[in-house]
Amino acid sequence: MTGRWLEIEEVRLVSDLRIMHAKVDELYQLVQNLKRRHDEAAIYKYADHLLLQEDIDRVDQIYLWFVALKEERRKTLA
């Protein structure tokens, strides 16, 4: 990639990835703080249960996407 300018779609991808990395780190830190400060029973007791389930489902979807990326990387390295 050296010796050439990035195309606009490449710049957008790099930008989106940087935002994703920051947001994943932010979510990780938030969850770590919740776990450190509160027990799971209290979190469940005070949570909006429907919204909490939606959050869990979204995180599951994100996790599965990352697993698929990991598998794709393994294929390309093999």
Buried (B, 14 or more C-beta within 10 A) or exposed (E): EEEEEEEEEEEEEEEEEEEEEEEEEEEEEEEEEEEEEEEEEEEEEEEEEEEEEEEEEEEEEEEEEEEEEEEEEEEEEE
